[in-house]
Amino acid sequence: MIGSLFADRYEIIAEIGSGGMAKVYKTRDTLLNRFVAIKVLRPEFADDEEFTARFTTEAQAAAALSHQNLVSLYDVGKWNGTSYIVMEYVDGITLKAYIKQQKMLNWQEAVSITTQILLGLSHAHEREIVHRDIKPQNIMITNGGLVKVMDFGIARATSAYTMKIGDTTIGSVHYFSPEQARGRHTDEKSDIYSLGIVLYEMLTGVVPFDGDSPISIAMMHLQHTPPPPKEYNVAVPLALEDIVMKAIRKDAGERYQSAHAMLNDLYAAQGNPFVSPVIGESRDVSSDTQIMRPIRSSTVAEAQPADADRGNAEDMPWVITPPEAYVPKNRKIRKEQERKRMAVKKNPVNYEEKNKKLTVWAIVAGGLLMLAVAFLVVLAMFPGIFASASYEMVPDLVGRDIDEIISAYADGNVTVTIGTRTNSTAVEKNKVITQSPLAGRSVRIPIEIVVEVSDGVKTMILPDMSGKDERSATLALMDLGLRVKAETESSSTVTEGLVIKSLPAAGATVYGNDEIVLTVSKGKNGAEIQMPSLIGLTRDDAKKLLEQYKLVLGKVSYEDSVREADVVTKQSVEKGVGIMEFSEIDVVVSNGKAPSTPTPQATKSRTISVRVPNDKGTTIIRVAADGKTIHNAPHKSTESVFTLTVTSTAPTSKIEIYYDDVLYKSETIELL
């Protein structure tokens, strides 16, 4: 098909994907002059009217989805008897290929990817569309880092279809939910289970269930609980491990009941990875989308070991159709019996003699095999018995300082190599996070140990998020490992939903896992009016005037004043200032008492600690208390931290810290 014009419109450029039911091509839309991807149904399904009709109907339902984390569907149709779907072309890499490149992802990156997938799934689930085939092969990461879920073309509308159509089941066996394996009804919780398996694979580099056949893998989904991710990757925090294990529970009622619920727990885990948010609680073909048929009890018996735990046959109505070369057991037996009968009939004497010889050789071969097994057992138990090599226990290096380790093992039988350096909020800088081989194993010397070393908390310059939409800004900051909190305020200049500012401000030096507060515009709160003067009016008259201007009387406080009682002496918004309708206006009212001579107030103080950035040699640090500068001087990164004493007659003081004239932190402290 390469180079041809498909559907008289799409120029086929290259094949970019192939699955169990379709192939995907990169094409150029000659009408709109843009790149698109076309998914073409495989020829063997072309004559299946029920399947092609469902393919078309479900693709049309999925085309109604529109979300930045979902690959958009543009068109669906049939050309020369071939069903096809036209969708957005994504320039990037599949999550499966990315996992293979990285071996295993750090937990912050895995959470960021999972969060984007959940945002897309939540959009689909709200429209009663279930994906049914979530797997890393169906998830794209663009060159810009945006995550997109593909293959909604074979999703189903929950209001129109059930999981089981006729006698087939659709999905990918490594990521099956238990209800999919049984051929039962599926809903959003099936997508949650599959995504839990994907998150497990991102964190560990392996799928939790693997076996020699799709049947054995599907049985594991029904009967077995995988080891926690921490057994493969000790850097996985408790909170994230609990989220994964909840997402892949066998009972759908015990899983997350929605993408939004799982998303909330992931946000909580980002904020505190050490506190669990969960309450109460190899074959390439198998990665393709499979068509599964009801399993026969005889086939289950042959596929299972004799001592395997088996479910009821009604709980396992699935099996991969065997290849044509497969011969049923009873047919094999009949062929073998017929061959023996003909051989004896032809030459009974020779056949009997031949059988005796074969029996002798079988006994000899069996004896040799037993000797070989015994030899291997002895070799495993006593590895040094047949060799002069020496063995030692692998030392435990996790948590130790890498410089001290290298110095300690400079001479001897242990060589330590730094494999990777990773930013970590849990492990101090230069401390070992993981090692390979693991501690406690007996290995031949010299021992070579590869370690992952912490680079400490990541530091960065906070990018400017002003003018970006809230979701894009949040995802961008989360990708940097930062926590995000959003607040809203009215604005007559910034469009609703766009970021007005951030705290710390853009350009400030921030640290991995710092919380960034985004101020998001909620648009104009009514029409803008000119603030009237309330000074000299009584409290009741001021309230009436505000109501005439569509404003609201806010906080009322009193002060000693030469003015008569109950007269407004101050207002929170000056006369003539533009203000939005229905804004609250605070006022100060005279209590009718002349102000007395103030008595001296006791001075209060408090010592504060100021952190010095370590990402550059020298930083000019300015500290202001209640708007007044109390410290302004350069500090070297080697200082790490210094202290200041804040004094005031007030019970509290507002402290602002600036790094090179960029606001880093603002907070109000109590004085003692």
Stockholm file with secondary structure:
# STOCKHOLM 1.0

chainA/1-672         MIGSLFADRYEIIAEIGSGGMAKVYKTRDTLLNRFVAIKVLRPEFADDEEFTARFTTEAQAAAALSHQNLVSLYDVGKWNGTSYIVMEYVDGITLKAYIKQQKMLNWQEAVSITTQILLGLSHAHEREIVHRDIKPQNIMITNGGLVKVMDFGIARATSAYTMKIGDTTIGSVHYFSPEQARGRHTDEKSDIYSLGIVLYEMLTGVVPFDGDSPISIAMMHLQHTPPPPKEYNVAVPLALEDIVMKAIRKDAGERYQSAHAMLNDLYAAQGNPFVSPVIGESRDVSSDTQIMRPIRSSTVAEAQPADADRGNAEDMPWVITPPEAYVPKNRKIRKEQERKRMAVKKNPVNYEEKNKKLTVWAIVAGGLLMLAVAFLVVLAMFPGIFASASYEMVPDLVGRDIDEIISAYADGNVTVTIGTRTNSTAVEKNKVITQSPLAGRSVRIPIEIVVEVSDGVKTMILPDMSGKDERSATLALMDLGLRVKAETESSSTVTEGLVIKSLPAAGATVYGNDEIVLTVSKGKNGAEIQMPSLIGLTRDDAKKLLEQYKLVLGKVSYEDSVREADVVTKQSVEKGVGIMEFSEIDVVVSNGKAPSTPTPQATKSRTISVRVPNDKGTTIIRVAADGKTIHNAPHKSTESVFTLTVTSTAPTSKIEIYYDDVLYKSETIELL
#=GR chainA/1-672 SS CTTCEETTTEEEEEEEEECSSEEEEEEEETTTTEEEEEEEECGGGTTCHHHHHHHHHHHHHHTTCCCTTBCCEEEEEEETTEEEEEEECCCEEEHHHHHHHHSSCCHHHHHHHHHHHHHHHHHHHHTTEECSCCCGGGEEEETTSCEEECCGGGCEETTTCCSCBTTBEEECGGGCCHHHHTTCCCCHHHHHHHHHHHHHHHHHSSCSCCCSSHHHHHHHHHHCCCCCGGGTCTTSCHHHHHHHHHHTCSSGGGSCSSHHHHHHHHHHHHHCTTSCCCCCCCCGGGGSCEEEECCCHHHHHHHSCTTCCCCCGGGCCCEECCCTTCCCHHHHHHHHHHHHHHHHHHCHHHHHHHHHHHHHHHHHHHHHHHHHHHHHHHHHHCTTTTSCCCEEECCCCTTSBHHHHHHHTSSSSEEEEEEEEECCSSSCTTBEEEEESCTTCEEESSEEEEEEEECCSCEEECCCCTTSBHHHHHHHHHHTTCEEEEEEECCSSSCTTBEEEEESCTTCEEETTCEEEEEEECCCCSCEEECCCCTTSBHHHHHHHHHHTTCEEEEEEEECCSSCTTBEEEESSCTTCEEETTCEEEEEEECSCCCCCCCCCCCEEEEEEEECCSSSSEEEEEEEETTEEEEEEEEEGGGCEEEEEEEESSSEEEEEEEETTEEEEEEEEECC
#=GC SS_cons         CTTCEETTTEEEEEEEEECSSEEEEEEEETTTTEEEEEEEECGGGTTCHHHHHHHHHHHHHHTTCCCTTBCCEEEEEEETTEEEEEEECCCEEEHHHHHHHHSSCCHHHHHHHHHHHHHHHHHHHHTTEECSCCCGGGEEEETTSCEEECCGGGCEETTTCCSCBTTBEEECGGGCCHHHHTTCCCCHHHHHHHHHHHHHHHHHSSCSCCCSSHHHHHHHHHHCCCCCGGGTCTTSCHHHHHHHHHHTCSSGGGSCSSHHHHHHHHHHHHHCTTSCCCCCCCCGGGGSCEEEECCCHHHHHHHSCTTCCCCCGGGCCCEECCCTTCCCHHHHHHHHHHHHHHHHHHCHHHHHHHHHHHHHHHHHHHHHHHHHHHHHHHHHHCTTTTSCCCEEECCCCTTSBHHHHHHHTSSSSEEEEEEEEECCSSSCTTBEEEEESCTTCEEESSEEEEEEEECCSCEEECCCCTTSBHHHHHHHHHHTTCEEEEEEECCSSSCTTBEEEEESCTTCEEETTCEEEEEEECCCCSCEEECCCCTTSBHHHHHHHHHHTTCEEEEEEEECCSSCTTBEEEESSCTTCEEETTCEEEEEEECSCCCCCCCCCCCEEEEEEEECCSSSSEEEEEEEETTEEEEEEEEEGGGCEEEEEEEESSSEEEEEEEETTEEEEEEEEECC
//
